């Protein structure tokens, strides 16, 4: 299978604190969504890179786990995942230092097998592989 390329874009106008910015995705799911210093560090309305990474990670993990569960013959799959991305000051800059997945999983299958698959999905989903930060997880299998 050939590689798949998807695009995201950003526009920035002005200085770091007073500047205005927007982020968009190729699909149009996000279109000129505002972001900036105030949405990243001051909790103002709009998005920020860490929130977008969290959404990408939660969705990628859930999709990978669904695939693994399906391949294991498990039906009735329900997965709800949150990814908390932590940004910390690192000298004069910033670093994403950790990511924590919280997932609730259920399916018509062996609970121990589902728990094993959650760990495999955590390590194996493409967005997890992209991260250099420590990735932890709390998984609840019902």
N, C-alpha and C positions, 0 to 999 in steps of 0.2 A: 504494500500500500504506500502510495506517495505521501510525503509529508503534507500537513495541513497548516496553512498560515492564516492567522486571524490578526486584525489590526485594531488598536486603540489609539486615540490621539488626544492631545492636550493643546490648549492655547493659553498663553499667559501674557498679561499686559500690566506693566508697572513694577514697583518695588516689591520686595518680599512681604512686607506687612500690609501695605495698602493696595497691593496688586489685586486684579480680578482675573479669574481663570475659569476655564471650562474643560470638561473631559467628555469624549464621545467614543462610541464603539462602532465598528464597521457595520454591525447588524442594525444599528439604530436603537438598540435596547436602552442605551444612554445617548442622549443627544444634547450637547452643550449643557451638561449638568455642572452647576457651579461648584468650585472648590477653591481653596486658598489657605493662607495662614490661619485665618479665623475659623475655618471649618476643620482644620487639622489640630490646632492647638488651643482653640477657645470654645469649642463645642457649638459653633454657630451652624445654622441650617446649610446643608450642602453635603458633599461627600469628601473623601480624602483617600490617599493611596492605600493606607492600612485597611480601611473598610472594604475597599475594592478587592484587595488581596484576600481578605477574610471571606468575602462572598465567593471569589474564585476557588479558594481552597475548600470551603464547605461543599460547594457544588461538585467539584472534581472528586473529592473523597466519597461523597454519596453515590456518584455515578460509578466509580470504581468498585465500591462495595456491592452495589446492585448487580454489576456484571459478575463479580465473584460468587455472590449468592445464587444467581441464576445458573451459572456454570456448575455449581454444587448441587443443583436440583432443588433448591429452596424456593418455595412460592410464597405468596401472600406478603411480599416484601414492603415494609414501611420503614423509612429512614428520615430522621430529622437531625440536622447537624448545624452547629454554630462553630465558627472559627474565630477565636480572639487573638488578634495580632498586637503584640506589644512593641512599641517604639520607645527607645530610651536614648538619652544623650550619651554620646561617646566622644569624649574630648570636646572638640569644637563642632562636631557634626552629630548625626543621629544614626542609629542602627536598629533594625528589627532584630530583637534579641530572642524572642520566643513566640511560639504559636501554640495555642491550646484548642484542641478539638473537643467539643462536647457533642455526643451523638446518642440518640435513642433509636434502637433498631429492633424490629420484630420480623418474624418470618416463620413459615411452617417448616421448621427443621430443628436439628439438634442445637441446643443453646451453646454448648461448648464449641461446636463447629462455627457458629455465627460469631462468637467471641474471637476465635482464631482468625476468621476472615476480616474482622474489623482491624486487627493489628496488621494484617497483610496490606489492607487498603491504605492504612495510615502511612506505611512505609513506601508503598508502591504507586500511589496515584501521582500523575505527572507534576502536579503543583507541589506536593510534598517533596518530590525529587529536586525541584527547583530551589527549595529553601535551604539556606545555610543555618538558619536559627534552629534551636532546639524545638522539637515538636512533641507535645505531650497530648494525652487524650483521656477523657472519662467516657466510658462506653456503658450504656445500660441496655441490656438485651432482655426483652420481654418475651 
